[in-house]
Amino acid sequence: RTHGNQNVKGVASLGEFPNFLITNNPEIRTLADISERDRIAVPAVGVSVQSRFLQKAVADAFGNDQFDRLEGNTVALPNPDATAALISGGTEINTHFSAIPFQYQALEHEGVHKITDSYEIMGGPISPTVLYATEAFRADNPEVYAAFLEALEEALQAGLLEPAEEGYRFHHDLVRRSVAEGLSPERRRLLHRKLAANLVRLGEATGRASPARIAGHLEQGGQIQAAIPWRIRAAEAAERVYAHSEALEQYQRALQDGAEAATAFAVHAARARLWKALDERGPWAQELAAMLQIALLLGDPNLKGQVQVGQAELSLLSSRYAEALEQAEAVLQHPQPPTPALAARALYLGGRAIAATGDLEAAETRLLRALEQQPQGLAVEIYDWLSIYAYRRGDLGAALRYTEAERTTALALGDRIGQNNALQNAATFTAAQGRYAEAVRLAEQAIEEARAIGEISSLRYALLNLFSIHYQRSNFEAALEPLEEGLQSAREPQNPEMEAKFLNNLSLVQKTSLDPGGFPWKLPDNIGLARHYGKGACPQADSLFE
């Protein structure tokens, strides 16, 4: 067309890379699956290179006279906006004839897949981007022309280009990163804000929000404060499926984004709850310290009371019973009466501390007072301990009634840990009734469920429970297996009290089963634990070597 006048000639092929036709519609696998309802984004309708590829593909599939069959489906939209629409799924755009780097970004998201690409349409690799110039431009600008050729060589040396069968092609990963970094900071932030907004709309329409992805796009879009509630929602979603590590990470990112005051307190409280479930007492204590600092800063006695009951629980589980009782009493004796929920927890923890000293009747009285506060979220734990105390007092009927109340309450609340505890108690009480096989089945079921929910404390007690059932039947060989697994679990992470319990019982089994080599080698381990951590922290070790 320009021969003899402008004399336009090619300078260089600037890349060999495919353009992908991608979609988020799972029903679209071929061009024939595209219906009147589907919309295809292209940079420019009818004239862009993507539109030409689409026309060629349609002509090959349906005949040359049908080349414009999908023209009515195409919509002009810049690649960044089309990518955002495709990823979010919240607009009419469900298909995009894309380009690098956007096509790769879109395919990283679940639900987006490729239909075809320009290589398949054209029968092999092509160069969709070429540089051309007029003869006059080259003659008038020799230095610019030479500089451009030198830049091509520099790109080749830097790895942005790589040799191809004919000439050179872009190295896709490097080009993708280079193009992405080439966007202005404001343009990148705008793209992420659009993605977040579309994901929010999609979640509202479908009820399937992606809070972690929304938070990530808001953070990259510069809206840090707006990301905090989404990080918290992501953490709560992870907690619901017992993904404790993911929940901890999402809560931590909420703190990093600047959660403060009451929100920060709630986040630290959630992290404390998770560390407790994982039996990581050091991090648990750190979260309580952070909560106390916020409570004092806000001057809120209710928040301070929540910290005190948390400290009482940590003291209780660390065998510091007098300290636990004192911390629980401090909540109950505060000049400003605690809320019913807080009072219930203080009564409950105080009752457990009293029970540890041997006064089971006084402990039961406190726990029943706690139930009078109608603590819905705590009722499962209270029934659990009431059943244990009744069993220790020899009242098997009361123990079974409390266990049934625990199971029913846990089911109503969807509390899997509570259900697991009720299952363990049922196994114990079934064994007490002489039904050995049924008791073993229940105990093994409790172990499997504790593993499934990743609750290390429940797992340890379930293993001890199975040991006890086997031991009472003098099945010493079967009793060893849960003790050996339990000892390993008590060491990772280390819990000296539980480790001593497992060592003590291992020694007991080996002594009772007349294994002369097993009993003595456990004694140094127990004595060492008691001396290192203090006899108060390891009463089982203390009683053994005495």
N, C-alpha and C positions, 0 to 999 in steps of 0.2 A: 504493500500500500504506500510505503514511503520511498520506494526505490526510484531514484532519479530526482528526488527533491530533498526531503529531510534526511534520507538515508539513515534510518534508525537501525542500529546493529546491537547485537548482544554483547554485554561486557563479561558477565559471569553468572553462573548458577549459584544462588545463595543458599541452597539447602536441598536436601533430599529427605523429606519427612512426610508421613501420611497425615491426612485430615480424617478424623473419626466422625461418623454419624452415630450419635449416642442417644440413649433414652432412659427415662426412669419408669416407663410403662412396661411391666413384666409381660404383657400380652404381645408386645411388638418384637418379633424376632427377624422378620424380613420386611421388605418394602410393601409387600402385599398385605401385611397386617396393619398398616397405617390407615386409619379410618378418617371420616370427615371431622370427627371431634378432636383429632390430634393436631397439634401445632408445632411446626419445625422452625427453630430460630436459625437465621443466617445473617451474616453481616449486611448484605444488601440483596433484596429480592431480585432474582432474574439475571443479575450481572456480576455478582461476586464469584470468586473461584469456587466457593462451596456450592453456590447455586448451580454452576455449570457442572460440577461433579454430580449433583443430585439429578440434573436433567439427563446426563449420560447414563446414570444408573437406571433411571426410570425407562429410558428408551431401550436399554438392553433387556429390561425385564418385561416390558409390555409392548414394545414396538416403537419405531422412530416417530410415528405419528402421535404417540402418547407421551412425548418427552416432557410436556408441561402438565402432566396429569396431577402432580402434587404442588403446582404453583399456588393454588388456593390455600394450601396448608402452611405456606411459608410466611414468616413474620420477620421483618428487619429488626435486629436487636444486636447491640455490641456484644462481643464475646464475654466480657466480665459480667454483664447483666444477664445474659443467657445462661451462663454457668451458675450464677446465684439462683436463678429461677429453677433450673434443673435439679440442683442439690436440695433446695428447700421443698420442692414439690407443691408449693402453695399457690401456683399460678396455672394458667391454661397452657403454658409452654411445657411440654413434656419430652420434646426431642430437640436436638441441637446438632447442626453440622459444624463441628468445632475446629479448633486449631491449637497448636502448642502455645503456652503450657496448660491452657485451660482444660483440654480434654483429659489430661492426666490427673489434674486436680479433681475433676468430676468423678472419674472412675475410682478414686480412692473411697468414695462414699457408697455405703450399702444401698443396693437397689438400682444403681446406675450401671448399664451395660452397653456394649458396642453392638451395632447392627451391621455395619460394613465400614469400609474405609476407602480412601482414594486409590491406594495401591491395588486393591481388589477390583475397583471399578475400572481403572485404567490398564489393568493387566500386568502390573509390576511397578517398581519404584519410579517415581517421577520427581521433578523439581517444581513445586508449585510457586516458588518465588525466584524470579530472575531479574537481573539488573540490565537495563538497556540505556543507550544514549545515542545522540545523533553524531554523525561524523564531525560536524562543525564543533560540537562541545569538546570532543576529544582533541581536535586540532587547536582549539582556542585555550584549552586548560590542561596542558600536558603534565604540569606538576600535581594538580588535583587527581588526575587519572592515575598517575604513578603512585601517589599516596594511598589511593584506594586499593590498588593491587598489593602494595606493601602491607596494608591492614589485613587483607585476606590471608596473606602469608603468616602474619602475626597471630591471627585467630587459629590457623592450622597448628602453629607451634604451641599455642596455649591449650590446645585440646578441644577448642570449641568446634573445630572441623575435624573430620576424619576421612581418610581416603575411601572412595566408593568405586564401583566398577567403571563408572564414567565420571571422572572429575572428583568432586568432594561432596560431603553431606554434613549436616550439623550433628553434633553429639547431643542427643535429645536431653539427657539429664542436665547437662551443663547449660544448654540453651534455655531449658525450662526455668532453671534457677536464675539465669541471667535476665530473662524477660521479666520474671516476677520481681526481681530486685530493681529492674528498670522502671517499674511503675512508681509514680511519685508516692511518698508516704501518705498523703491525703487520699490519693486514689485507692491505695490498698486499704486504708481505714474505712473508706466509704463502701468498698466491696464487702468487707467483713460485717459492717453494720447492716447492709442489705441482706446478707445471708442470715444474720441473727433474726432480723425482722420476719423474713420469710419462714424460718424454722418455727418461730413463735406462732405465726398464723396457721402453719400446718398442724402444730400441736393442738391448737384450739379447735381446728376443724375435725381432726381425727382422734383426739384424745391420746396421741402417742408423741408426746414431746420428747426432745433430746436435750435435756438440761445441760449436760456437760459440753455438748457441741455448741449450744447457744452461748454458754458462758465463755467458751474459747473464742468465738467470733466477736463477742462484745469486748473482751479484753484486747484482742488484736485491732478492734475498731476504735480503741481509745476510751470506751465507756466502762471503766473499771468498776465504779460503784454499782452500775446496773448489773454487772456480772455476779455480784455477791449472792443475791437470792437464788440465782440459777445454780451456783456451786453448791449451795446448801441443799437445793432440791435434788441435785445429782447425788450428793452424799446420802440423803435420806432414801433415795431409790436403791442405792447400793446396800444400805443397812437392811432394807426389807428382804433382800435375797441373801443376807449374811455374807456379803462381799466386804469384810471388815477392812482389808487393806485399801481397797478402792474408796471406801467411805472416809477413812482417815485422810487419804490424799486429797479428796474433794473438800473436806472441812479445812484442811491446812491451806488450800488455795484460796478459800474464802477469807481466811485470816490474812493471807498475803495480799489480797486485794483491798484490804483496809477495813474489814468488819470491826466495829467498835461498840462500846457501851453494852447494852443488853444483848445485842446480836452477838457480839464477841463472847459474852458470858455463855450464851446458849450453845455456841459452837464449841467452846472449851468443855462444857458439860457433856456434849455429845461425844467428843473425843475421849473424855474420862470414862464414859460408859463403855466405849469400844475397847479401851485398854484394859478395863476391868474384865470384859468378856474374854480377852486374850490372855488374861492373868499376867500382864506386864505391869508390875506394881510401881516401878520407877517412873515410867511415862505417866501412869495414872496419878501419882503424887504430884508430878509437874503440872498436869492440867488443873488439879485442885488448887495448887499455889497460884496459878494464873487467874482462876476464878475468884479466889479470895482477894487478890489485888484489885480486880474490877469491882467486886462487891463493896470493898472499903472506899474505893474512889467514888462510887455512886451513892454511898451512904444508905444502902438498901438493906434493912435487917432480914428481909425474907431471902434475899440472895445469899447473905452471910449464913443464914440457917441452912440453906441448901449445901453450902460448902462444908459446914460442920457435920451434917449427916453423911456426906461423902467421906470426910475424914474418919468418922466413926466406923463406917463400913470398911475402909482400908485398914484401920487399926484392928477391927474384929477379925478380918481374914489374915492378918499378920500375927494373930494370937496375942494381941495386946488388949486383953479383955477389960481391965480396969480403965485404961485410957479410952476405949470405945464407949464404955458406960458413961464416963465423965463427959465426953463430947456429945453424946445423945442427950444427956440430962441438961446440958447447957442450952440446947434448943428448947426444951420443954419449960425451963425456968426463966426464959428471957422475959423482961418486963412487957414486951409486946407479944401477945399470944401468937404462936405460929399458925399458919394455915392448916386446915384439916389434913391435907396431903403430907405436909411437913411433919405435923405431930404424929401421924400414923407411922411414918418412916422412923422417927426418933424412938417411938415406943417399940417398934419392931426390932431395931438394932440393939436397943437397951435390953430387950427380952432375950435376944440371942446371946448377948454378953453375959447376962445372969445365968443362962442355961449352961454356959461353958464352965461356970463355977460349981455346977451340980444341982442348983435349985430349980428343978424342972417345973414344979407347980407355980412358982413365982413367975417363971418365964412364960408359961402358958397364960397366966392372967394378963401379963403385959401384951402378949400377942392378940388376945381376944379384945383388949381395949383398943388396940390398933385397928382391928376389923370394924369396931364401932364407928371409926372415922370414915368408913366406906371408901377405902383407898383402892379404886378399881385396878390400877396398874400394879399395885403391891399385893393384892389379895392372893395371887397365885403363890408367891413366896411365903406368905404367912401360913397358908394352909399346908404348904410343904413342910415347914418346920413344926407346925402343930402335930402333923401326923408322925413325925420322927420322935418328938417328945412323948407323945402318947404311947408309941411303941416301946420306947425306953422305960416307961413307967409300967409296962406290961399290960396296957389296955389296948389289945389288938382290935377290938370293935371300934373304939374311938379313932384309932389310927386309920382303919379302912374308911371310915366316914370322912375324915379329913382329906384322905387321898382322893376319894371320889369328888369331893368339892373342889380340890385342886385341879383335877383333870377337866371337870366341866367348865370351870372358870377359864382355864388355859385355852380350851377349844373355842370358847366364845370370843376370846381376845385374839385368837390366832397366834398365841405365844408358844413357839416350838420348844423353847428352853423349858418353860413350865410343863409342857406335855412330857418332855423327856424326864424331868424330875419326878413327875407322877408315875411314869412308867418304871423308873428305878425303885420307887417306894412300893409299887404294886409287886415287883419281883421279890423284894425283901419280905413283904407280908405273906406272899404266896408260899415262900420257902418256910416261913414260920408255921404255916398251916400243914406242912409236910408234903406239899405238891412240888417235888424237886424238879422234874422235867419241865413243868410249866414255868417255874421260877427261872430256870436257866434260859428258856426261850425268851422270856420278857427281858431278862438282863442283857442278853446278846442283842436283842432288838434295840434296847436303849443305847448300847455302845455304837451300833451302826448309825442310829439317828444323830447321836452326838458328833460322830465323824462328819456326817453329811452337812450339818450346820456349822461346822468349824468351831464348836464351843469347847475349848480345851478344859475348862474347869469341870463341865458336865462329863466330859470323856473320862477324866481321871476318877471321878467318883463312881461312874458307871463300871469302870474296870475294877475298882475296889469292891463294888457290890457283887460282881460276878465271882471274884475271888472268895468273898465271904460265903456265898451260897455253896460253892464247891467245897470249901474247907469244912463247913459244918457237916457235910456228907462224907468227910474224910477222903474226898477225891483229890488227893494232893497233886497228882500229875496235872489234872485239868486246872487246878488252882494256880499253878506256876505261870501259865501263859499270860493271863491278864496282869499279873504282877510285873512280869518282865516288860510288857508293853507300857504299863503305867509308870515304871521307873524311868524309862526313856522319855516319856512325856513330861515327867516332873523335872527333868534336867534340861529340857529345851522348850520354853524358857525355864530357868531353874526356879523351883519353889521348894525351899529347904524343908518346910513342914511336910509337904506331900512326898518329897523324896524320902524323908525319914520314915513315913508311914509305909511306903512300898518296901524299903529296905527291912524294916522291922518285920513285916509280914512274910517277906522272902525268907528271912532267918527263921521265923516261926515254922514255916512249912518244912524247911530243910531239917530243923531240929525234930519236929514231930514225925517226919517221915524217916527219921534215923539216918540222915545223910551227915556223917561225921565231918565231912570236909566243907560242907556248905555253911553251917551255922557260924563258926568262928570268923570266917572271912568277911561276913557282913558287919560284925561288931565294930571293927576299926572305922568303917565308913560311917556308922551311926554316931559313934563317939566323936569323930572328927566334925560331923555336922553340928552336933550339939555344942561343941566347944567353939566352933567358928561363929555360929549364928546366935549362941546363947540357948540355955536349956529351955527358956520360955518359948522360944520360937520353934523348938523341936521336942515337944513333950513325948512323942513316940520314941525318939532316940534316947531321951532321958530315962524313960521307964525301962527300956531294953537293957542298957548297960548297967543300970542299978540292979 
